[in-house]
Amino acid sequence: MESKSGRFPFPFQPYPIQESFMEALYTALDQGKIGIFESPTGTGKSLSLICGALTWLRDYEEKKKQEAAKLLDRPEECDAVKEENSQLSEPDWVSEFVQKKAERDMVNKLKDEELKRKKREERLEMIRHNAQLRYAVKRKASEDDEAVKLLQLSREGVESESHDPEEEGLIVAEYESDDEATPKSRLCDDDDDEDLEEDHVTKIYYCSRTHSQLAQFVHEVQKSPYGAAVRLVNLGSRQNLCINPEVIRLGNVQMINDRCLEMQKNKHEKREKATDLEPKRRRGDAKVTCAFSGFENLMAMRDEVLVKVRDVEQLLQHGRESHTCPYYSTRMAIPAAQVVVLPYQSLLHASTRKASGIKLKDQIVIIDEAHNLTDTISAIHSTEISGAQLCRAHSQLSQYCERYRSRLKAKNLMYIKQILFVLEGLVRTLGGKVGQNPNNQSCQAGSELLTINDFLFKGQVDNINLFKVQKYFEKSMISRKLCGFVEKYEGSGVNTHSSSKNKENRRTEGLGRFLQTLQNKPTDVSEQEVAVEDKPNMASPMMLVESFLFALTNANKDGRVMIQRQACLAQSSLKFLLLNAAVHFARIVEECRAVIIAGGTMQPVSDFKEQLLFSAGVTQDRILEFSCGHVIPPENILPIILCAGPSGQQLEFTFQTRDTPQMMEETGRVLSNLCNIVPGGVVCFFPSYEYEKRILGHWESTGVLQRLQSKKKIFQEPKKASQVEQVLSDYSKCIQRCSNAGIGQTGALLFSVVGGKMSEGINFSDELGRCIVMVGMPYPNIKSPELQEKMAYLDKHMPHISGKSPGKALVESLCMKAVNQSIGRAIRHSGDYACIVLCDHRYARTGTLQKLPQWIRSSTHTHTTFGPAFASVRRVSILHIVQYVVYVLSTF
């Protein structure tokens, strides 16, 4: 039932912290702020974001409508105060003319906007009335339509090959660089593009880390008071939204993308040549188009997407029933949508934003689960390419250039030769040569970290203007052309049409065999090399080359290139590391009206602001911070910092001490005592997979695991992500079974790893997580070259607060962010309770303690000995068992 309290519609009576959250969110959006919102897991953060943001959007649209109506009724009141901005030296008639012209322009603009808005509303209203009727008609005729489409597809496919005898689709069009293009022609192109694009209404872009989190958000929207009226579009990748069985079965993301784009290109070529009725000789297999991308169907599904909120699964189902592509129809719906739900990559990467049709100017962006936003941006813009891929790209582009040399314009040849020259330089930095099998070229093993400029000097390509090369990649689409070229000819060696063994056939046959040899494995390679080659490859790695060269256009101080040389050239690699994530986040905060960065645990906020916001040009007065406590009462959580074990051994899991038998055995005693008194589920987090394996092996040899097994059934985090759901299901069933039995084992013990598959996005509510044990502090590997370079960058470019090194602060922050994510899994609702045991005396340090979330920090107790800690856990466990029974009974 919808709550009527306050100005925010809500599906139930909100908690006070939810009302405060929505008020602060409304203020941030209304004032164009960069908001940092921290709301613990289990406090209804998603619903607060939905109701707060959509309430603001509703009010904003109503306000614009009222202003437009007022100005249309009384245009003379428009801009009454413009006189004071005019220069004193201007004559009165000039000022009056300028003012009246501005008034007329504004009124005309408002009239256009009002007309467009009314047309949009009328169209959507018509869709709402006719959607069911159209769907029924379509479903009734689906079998006939499908048969007709398949028949038409087969005919079109047979004809499409004959319509492309000269391979025009594989040849890059004539290229004109920015220096040569006239200003007039560039201006005209831009104007044409703008005229063709639909106006974007004010909207909210919501992004999160995983597709499951996005699906959960969409379900919350569906349940909210706005679920029936809001126009929401759910974006996803082709891998998630494609319904063409011939494409989706390819499996590999890049191959799916390439195949889809090829089908779209074939469709456009077929449309352009539809009037050409001249019979042509068949020259091979027909070009296939996608049967799910009919324009009328896409437009119809676009409208239906805007009428009803759907998650990805519902979009796929609707697409299959209507025989229409969900991927392209959702993108066509972006301009008219009020809410666009999309993954991180689609929003945080500029090229992906552009390709998806996303425009951020004066829009709202909400980034959820943003505790690792800085690292996520760095990872998205970092890229790696192997020696084998560089050699393949060079060989394929060389063959492409050789085959079409006589048909390529001078500018195209110049840029292709520049790309080949750069590829030679990149291979040279790895110690190899192009034109030879990379598997047979040995390299001197080792790694090297260079600045961007030093790397370009080392490869002897510093004289190439990579910005112009990047522009050529974008405009000419050479990477896509090369993919089509390779796909066409890599199988030519086995294509034998008996009627035409002419010179052209022999030439393409030889070319096809050559391209195949670039991917075939030599017979004398080692098993390790075979494993590398067996990985699924895209048709051409030129897309990776394009991404790597784009990364090299970053400022010299903002990135580093790591050269990793292995035993042979094929296994060696080049990796670009982005050090300054703010450079790519700056455009988002500049363009957007407001940006909301939300998460369950945003601590430490100071590091986040320094590295991402201030470095992106955001001033302190534009930042609004909001942090709330939990919905549970303070007594429902017992965080303990445990400094010593039962035998008095100090708990300190440094790299020097954690592997000692004494420390491992003391940890086993701590866990055994806790399992004896804590009911239900206990989740134990280790700092790494390596340490988990080591300590479990020691416990097995000393009998600790057997003692634990007598009280709790033991489960372990699986190595494969596909097995996580099954392990959690078995873990949950075991706890439920033990609870019902009342004798024998008292529950289950789950061993997990910080930063692993179960430390984020998994909820250990109620009996699944009555106690969370954190073994040691999960510091990152300080010897990692990437981390050392990042620390050095921060020390050089970030302010030293209180004399502390920003690089060392980064290491501490990475550790505590991982801890906060893991221990925040236990509390999920107001009646939940749990104990959190931090096993390391270093957690008691003031600076470390301050990095815990406030709702945990305020209840934390530090125990220097084990006895009092054990007693408090036992007392709280008994008390909460009674309280939880009362809570469960009250819910019925």
N, C-alpha and C positions, 0 to 999 in steps of 0.2 A: 504493500500500500504506500502511495506517495506521501512524503512528509510535506506539510504545509508551513513548517516553521522556517522563519527567515526568508531571504530572497532567493535561495538556491533550492530548486526542486530536487528531491532525493527519494530514493525508493523506500526508505525507512527513516526513523528518527536518527539523525547523525550524531556521532560522539562530539563532544565539545571541541576536541582537537581537529576533527574533520571540518567543523564550521570555521575554526580559525584558519585552517589550511586553505579553504575555499575563499575566504575573505582576502588573505594575503595573495593568493593566486590572481584574483580579480584585480586587485590593486596593481600587481606587476604587469598584467596585460594592458590595463587601462593607461598606465603611465609609461609603457614601452621599456620596461626594465629587463635586465638579465637576472632571472630569479634562480637561486640555488635552494631547492626544497628537499629537506630530509624528513622522511616519515618512515618509521620502522616497519619492517615486514609484518603484516597482520593487522595494520591499522586502517585498511581500506584506502590506500593511496590512489589506486587506479580510479576508483569511483569518485573520489574527491577531485582528481584531475578532470574527469569527464564532466561532472556537474558544474564545477567552478568555471572551466574554460568555455563550455557551451552556453552557460548563462551569460558570460561576458559577450560571446559572439551574438547571441540573441539580442541583447541590449544594444550592441554596437550596430547591428543591421537595422534595428528599429529607430535608433537615433539618426542614422544616415537617411532613412526613409522620411523621417519627419523634417529634417533639414532640407531635403530636396523638395518636399511638398511646400514648405514655407517659402523657399526662394522662387519656386515656380509660380506661386500665388502672388508674391510681392517682390519682383526682381529688383525694384529700386532700392531695397534694403540690403542688397548684396554688396558686401565690402564697403561699408560706410566710412571706414577709417583709413582708407588708402591714401587720402590726401597728404597725411603727415609724412608719408614715405617718399613723396615726390620732392625733387630738388627745388630750392627756393628760386633759382634763376629761370625756371621754366615759366612761360606765359600761362595764364589761367586756362585759356582755351585748349592748350596742349595737355595739361593735367586732366582737364575734364574729358577730353577725347580718349586719353589712355584709360581713364577710370571706366568710362562707359563701354569701351571695347572689352575690357577685362570682365565687366559685368555680363555683357552679351555672351562672351565665350563661356563663362561659367554656367550661365543659364542653359546654353545649348548643350554643354557637356552633361549637365544634370538631366536634361530632357532625354538625351541618348541613353544615359544610364538607367533612367526610370523605364524607358521603353524596353530596353534589353531585359531588365528585371521582370517586368510584367510578362514579356514573351516567355522567359524561362519558367516563371511560375505557371503560366498557362500550359506550357508543354509538359511540365512535370505532373500537373493536375490531370491532363489528358492521359498521360501514361498510367497514373494510378487507377483511372477508371477502365482503361483498355488492356492493362497488363494481363489480367486473368483471362480475358477473352482471347487475346493473341496467343497466350501460352497454350490454351486448350486447342485452338486451331492448329498450332504448330505441332502439338503432340499427336493430334489425330492424323496429321499428314506426314509424320516424321519418317515412316518407313518408305513411302513413295519418294519423298524429298531426298532421302539418303541414296536410294537407288539411282535417281536421276543425277544427283551430284557425282556419284562414283562413276557413272557412265560418261558424264561430261568431262570429269577429271581425266579419265583414261584417254579420251579423244584429244583433249587439250595437251596432255602430256606427250602423246605421240607426235602432235603437230609442232610442239614448242621447240623441239630440237631442230626441226627443219627450218624454223624461223630464225635460227642463229648460226648460219653456215660460216660466218667469218669470225666467230668468237668475240663479237663486239663487247659482250658483257664482261669479259676477262681483262679488257684493256683499259687502263686508266685514261680518263678524259683529259683533254688539253688543259694544262695547268697554267694559271697566271698568278704569280706571287703578288704579295701586297704592295711591293715597290713598283710593280709594273701596272697593276690595275688602276684605272682612273678613279678618282674620287666619286665621279658621277655614277659609274657602274656599281661601285660598292654600295653607294647610298641607295640606289634603286633596288638592289638585291635585298638589303635589310628591310626596306619599306614593304616589298612584296611579301617577305616572310611574316612581317607583323600583321599585314592585312589578312593573311590566311589563317592566323591563329585566333582562337576563341579567347575572349576576355576571361581572366581568372577572377573569381569572386574572392573576397576575404575568407581565408580558410585557416585551419589548424593542421599542421603536419605533426603527426605523432610517430615517433620511431623508438624502437627498442632493440635489444640485442639478438634475440632468437625468435623464430617463427612461433614457438609455443607461447612466448610472452605476448606477441602480437595477437595471437588467437584469443588468449585470455582477455586482453583489452577489448577486443571486438565483442566478446560475449558479455562483458560488463556494460558496454554501450547498449547492447540489445536489451539488457535488463533495466537500464536506466530510464527515467521519465522522458528522455530525449530519443529513445530507441526507435519510435515509430515515425518521427518527423525529420531526423537529421539525415543529410545526404553524405554518406560515408563510402569511401572507396578504399579497398584493401589491395595494396600493390604487393607483388611478389616476383620472384625470378621466373624465367622460362621453365626451369627445372621444377618449380613448384606449381606452375599454372598451366603448363602445356597439356593438352588433351589429345594430341595427335600421336597415336601409338607408334607410328613409324619413326617419330622423332624422339619420344621420351624413352624408348627402349635403348637408345644410344648410351644412356647412363652418365657419361662424362659431361660436365657442365659446359665446357667450351665447345664440344662437338654438338650439343643440343643448340647452343646459340648460333653456331655457324650454319647448321642445317636449316634452322628456322629462317635466318636471314637470306639464305640461298633460295628458299621457297618463296619468300616475299619478293625477292628480285625477279624470279621466274614469273611470278604473277603479274608484276608491273610490265615486264617485257611482253608477256602474252597480251596484255590489255592494249599496249601501244601498237602491236602488230596484228590486232584482231581483224582489221580491215584488209589485210594483205591476203588475197585469195589465190595467189599464184601457187600451183602445185610445186612442191620441192621434194628433192630426193632425200630419203631418210638416211641420216649419217650415224646413227647409233641409238642408244637408249634415250627415251623421251625425258624431257625435263619435267620434274614433278612440282606441282604447286600444292599449297595447303588447302585442303577441303574445308577447313574451319574458319577461313579468313574472308568470307564474303562480306563486302562492304555494308550491304543493307542489314545483314544479321549482326555485324559488329555495332552498327548504330543503334539497332533495337536493343541489344544487350547492354550497351552503354547506358541507355535510358532506364532500363530495368535495374541496373546496378545502383543507380542514384535513388531509386524509389524505396528499396528495401536494404537494410543492413545485412551483409552476408560475410561470413568468414571464408577462409581459403577453401575448405572442404565444400561449403555450400556453393561457392563460385564454380568449383570444378563440376559439381553435380549439375548445376544450372547450365554450364557450358556444354556438357555432354548431352543433356536433354534438348537443348536448342541447337546443337551442332555448331557452336560458335566459340571462338577462341577467347578465354577469359583474360589472357595476358594482354592482348591489344585492346579489348573492349574496356578494361579497367583504366588503361592509360588514356583512352579517349575521354573518359569521364572525369579526369582530374580538374579541368578548368571550372566546371560547375559544382564540384564537390565542396562541402563545408569542412569535412574531416578527411584527411588522407593518412592512412596507416601504412607504414613502410619500414623495412629493415634499415639498420645503421648505414650500410654500404650505399644505399640509394640516396641518402640525404647528405652524408658527410663527404662524399667524393664528387668533386665538381663535374667531371666528365659524365659520371653516371646520372647526376641530377639533370644535366642537359639532355642526355639521351632519353631520359624518362619523361621529359616535358615538365619538369618541376621548376617553378619560378618562386623564389623566396622574397621578392621585393614586397615590403610592407605586410608580410604574412606572419603568422604565429608558428613557432617551432617548439615542440615539447620533446625533450630527449629523456626517456625513462631508463632506469637501471644504469645511471650514468656514473657510477663510482669509478669505473675504469675508462672514462671517456678519453682522457689524454692518451692512454696506451692504445685505445682502439683506433683513434685517428692516426697515430704513428704507424700502427700495423697495416691499416688500409692503404697508406701511401708508401709503405716500404715494399720492395719487390726483389725477387731473386730469379736468376736465369743461369742455366748450366752451360758448360762448354759444348755438350752435344747439341743443345738447342740453338746455340749461336752458330755452330757449323751447319746445321740443317737449314737455318734461315738464310745464311749466306749462299749455300748451294742452290736452294730453291729460287731465290731472287736472281741469282746469276743465270739460271736456266730460263726464267721468265723474261729477263732482259734480252737474252740471246734469241729467244724465239720471236719476240715481238719488236725487235730493234728497228726494223724498217717501218713500223707503224706507230712508234712512240715519238711524240714531239720532243724537241730539244730540251725543254725545261724538265720534262719527265725523265729523260735519260740522265740529265745532270743530277737530279735529286736521287734517283736510284743508284747512281754511281757513288754519291755521297754516303748513302746508307750502307752500301757494300764496303766502302772505305772505313766507316765507323765500325762495322762488324769485324773487319780484319783487325782493327786496333783493339777491340774488346777481347778477341781471341788471343791477341798478342800479350795482353796483360796476364793471361793465364799460363803463358809459356807455350802456346801452341800455334799452329798455322792452319789457315783455311785451305780447302781443297784436298785435305787428307782425312782418312777415317779417324775421328776423335778417339775411338776405342784403342787405336794402335799408337797413339801419341802419349808418351810418358811425360810426367811433370814432377818437379821437385816439390814434395809435400810441404805445406806450411800455409800460414795465413798472414794477411797484411791489411791494415786499416788505413785508408787515405781520405783526405778531404776531396771534395768534388773536383777542384781545380788540379790538384796533384794527380788524381786518377786520370783526368783528361790528358795531362802532360805525359803521363806514363804510357798511355795508349796512343800518343802522337796524333790525337784527334782534336786538340785544342783550337785548331784553326777552322773547325766546322761550326757554323751557326746552328746550334741545336734547336733554337726557337723556331727558325725557318723550317728545319727538318720536321719538327713537331707539327707545324702548320700544314706541311705537305702531307703528313700522315693523315691528319684530320680531313683535309679537303679532298684528297685523291682517293682515300679509302684503299690504299695499296695493300694493307694487311688483309682485307676482305677479298680483294682481287686475287691475291696470292693463294689464299685458302681455296678459292674456286679453281684456280689453275692446278694446284696440287691434287685436289680431289678428282679433277677431270682426267689427269694423265698418270696418276700413280698406278692405275689398273690397266693401262693401255696395252701392256705387254701381253695380256691374255685375251685381248679383243681381236678376233680374227674373222672378219667378214670376207667370205671367199670371193665376192664379186669385185673387190677393189683393193688389190695389193699393189698400190701405186707408190710413188715417191713420198706422198704426204703420209700414207699409212706407215711406211717404214720409218719416217722421221718421228712421228708421234710414238711409235712402238719403242724406238730407242730412247726417246725422252722419258717415256713411262718406266722403262727398265732402270734408267739412271736414277730417277726419283725414288724408285723402290729400294735401290741399293743404299740410299741415304738413311733408310730406316731399318734395313735388315741387320741382324746381329751377325758378326763374324763367328766362325766356328771355334776359334781358340780363345774366346773371352772367358773370364773367370765367372763363378757363380754370382758374385756380387754385381758384376756388370750386367749379367743376364737379368737380374732382379730389377735393375734400373731401367733397362730397355723394355721390360714387360709392362711397365706402367702405361695406362692409357694415354695416348698422345693426341693432341689436336692435329688437324691436317697440316697446319703450318704454325711454327712458334713465333711468327712475326708479331703477333699481338703482344707477346711477352717482351719482345725487343722494343716495341713501341712504348710499353709501360715503363721499361727501364730507362729509355732515353728521355721520356717525359720527367722521370724522377731526377735525372741529372740537370734539369733546368732549374732546380731549387737553388736558393742562394748558397754560396760556398759554406757559410757558417752553420746552415740549418741541416746539413746532412753529411753522411760519411758513406764510403764505399768499402765493403769488406771483400777482399780477394781471398777465396778459399781454394787452395790447390791440393788436389788429391793425387793418387798414384797415376791416374791417367786423365787426359783432357776431358773426356766425356763426363766424368764424375766431378770435376772441378766446377766452381760456380762463382758468380759475382752477385753480391747482395747489397742493395741500397738501404741504408738505415736513416729514417727521418728523426732528427733530434728535436726539432721545434714544431710541435703539433699546432701551435697557435697560428702559424702562417696560413694554414688551410682552414682554420676555424674563424679567422678574422672576417672573411667575406660573408659568412653566415650571420655573424652578429651585426655587421654593417648593413646588410640588406633587410634583415627581418625587423618587423615592428617590435617584437619581443621574443626572447628565448627563455624557456623554462628548462632547467637542468635538475632532474629529480632522481632520487634514489633512496633506498632504505638506509644506507650508511654512506654518507658523503664525507665523513671525517677522514683525514684532516683537510678541512676546507681551505686553510691558509695556503697550503702548497698548491691546491687546485687553482685558486685565484691567481697566484703568481705565475704559474707555468702556462695557463691556458687563457685566462681572461685579460689580465693586465698586459701580457705579451701580445695579445690580439688587439690592443688599443682600447679596451674597455676601461672606463674610469670608475672609481669607487662609488660615485654618486649614482651611477646607473645600475649598480648591483643591489639586489634585494635578497636577503637571506631569511630563511624560515626553517626552524627545526622544532619538532614536537616530541613529546614523550610517547610512551606506549599506552595502549588502552587497558592494559592489565594493571592491577594494583601493585605497588612496590613489593609487597610480600610474596607475590607469585613468581618471583625470579630470585635466585640466589647465585650471584657471580662470586667465585672464590679464586683468589690468587694463591696457589699452593707453593710454598717456598721449599718444603722438605717432605720426604716420604715417611712411611711408618717406622723405618729403622733410623731415622734422623739424617739420612743422606740428603744433602742439598741438591735440589733439582735445578740443573743448569745444562741445557742441551746445546752447548756450543759444538762446533766441528771437532774440537779437541776432546771433549768429554762424553759426547752422546753415544759413542760406540763402545765405551768401556762396559764390561760385564756388570759392574756395580750399578751403573745408571740404568741399564736395561732391566735388571732384576728389580730395582726399586720401582721403576715404572710399572712393572707387572704386579707388584704388591699393591700399589695405589689403585690400579684398575680392578684387581681382585676384591679389595675391600669395598669399592664403590658398587660393584656388581652384586655384592652380598646384601646391600640395603636399598638399592634403587630399583623400583618396580618397572616393568615394561621395557622400553628400548633404551639402550645406551649407545651413543655414537662417538667413536674415538677417531680424532683426526691426527695424522702424522704429517710432518713437514714436507715429505717427498716420498715418491714410490720406492726409491732406493732404500731409504731408511725403514720404510714399512716392511720391505722384504727382509732386511737385515734383522730387525728386532723380532719379527714373527718367527724367523728361523731360530733365533736364540731362545725364544720362549718355548718353541716346540721341543728343543733339545733338553730344556731344563724342567719341563712339566708344567710351565705356567699356563699354556694353552689348555691343557687337560683340566686344570682347576677352574679356569674361566668357563670351559664347556659344561662343567657340572652345574653352573648357575644360569648361564645364558647360551643359547645356540648362536654360534659364530657365523657371521656373514662377512664377505670382503668385497669391496668395490671392484667391479669387473674392468678388464682392460678394454673391452669393446663397448662403444656407446650403445650399440643395439641391444646389449644384455642388461643395461641399467634398469629398465622397466621391470624385467623379470625378477631381478635380485630384490628390488624394492617390494614387489608383490609378495615374494616368498618371505621376506623380512616382516612385512606387515601381518601376513597370515600366521606366522609363527608366534608373534606377540599376542595376537588375538586368541590363538589356541591355548597358549600358556595362561592367559588371563582367565579363560573359561575353565581350564582344568583345575587351577588352584593349588596344584602340587607339582613337585619336580622342578623343572627349569622355570625361572620367574620372568622370562622374556627373551630378548635377543641382543646381541652385541654386534655392531656394524663397524668394521675398520674401513676408514676412508682416508683421502689425502687432500690437504689444503690445495685449492686451485684445481682439483680434479673434477670428475664428472658429477660428484654429489655435493660439492661445496657451494654451488650456485644453482638457483632455480629449483632445488628439491626442498620440499616442505616436510620437516619432521615434527608434525603437530601431534598434540595429545600424547598417547602412549608410544608413539614412534620415536620420541626424543625427550625422555624425562631427564636425561643427563647428557651434556655435551662435554667431552674431554678433549682439551687441546694440548698435545704433547709438544713442548718446545715452542720456539718462535720460528716461523717459516721464512727466514731471510732468503732473498735471492742469491744466486751464485755471484759473489763479489768479484770473482776472477773472470767473469764473462767479459770479453772485449766490448760487446755492445753496451753492457751496463757501465763499464769503466768510461767509455766515450760519452755516454749520456751524463754521468756524474761530472766529468770534466767540463762538458758544455754548460751545465747548470752553475757550476762554480765560477765560470767565467762570465756568464751573462745574467745571472739572477742575483738579487741582493742577499747579503749575508745577514740574516735576522738574529739578533742577540749574539753575534759572532759565530753562529753555527753554520757549517758548510752546507749549502743547498744539495750538494751531491750526497752527503751522508744522510741528510733529511729525506732524500728520495728513497734510499734503501730502507729506512725506518718506515716510511709511508707505505711502500709496497708490501712490507711485512704485515703491518697493521690493517691495511685494506683487506688483505686475504683472510686475516683472523676475523675481522668484523663480518665478512660475508659468510664465513663458516658458522660462527656462533649465533648468527641471526636467523638460522634455519629453524630454531626450536619453538619460538612463541608465535602462534598463528591467530589467536583470538582472545577475547577478554577473559575467558574462563580457563585458559591454558596456563601451565606452570612448568618450570624446568630449572635444573641446576646447571651452571656453567663452571667448569673447573679448568683454570689455566695453569698448567703444570710447568712453571719456570719462574724463579724468583725475579727475573729481569722485568716481568710484567708490572712489578711494584714500583719501578722507576717513575718519577713524576711525569717526565716527558712522554713515556710510553703509555701511562695510565690515561693521560689527557687525550690520546688518540682513540680511545674506546668511545662508542656512542654514548651520549649523555644518559640515556635511559638505563644503560647497563652500568656506566661509571658511577652513577649516584647510589647504586645498591651494592657496589663491590666491597668485599671484605678481604683483607690480606692476612693470611695465617702463616706464621714462621714455623709452626710445628703441625704435624698431621692430626693429632688427637682432637683439638678443638674444631678443625675443619670437618673431620669425620662425624663428630657429634652434631654439628649444625646441619649437615646433609641428611643424617638419619632423622633428626627432629623435624625438619621441613618436609621430608618425604612422607612421614607418617601423617603429619598435619594435612598435607595437600591431598593425600588419598581420601581422607574424609571430606575435604572441601570439594574435590572433584566429583565425588559421588553425589553430593548435594547439588552441584551445578548441572550434572547430567540429568538428575531427576527433575530439576526445575525447567529444563528445556522441553519436557514432554507435555 
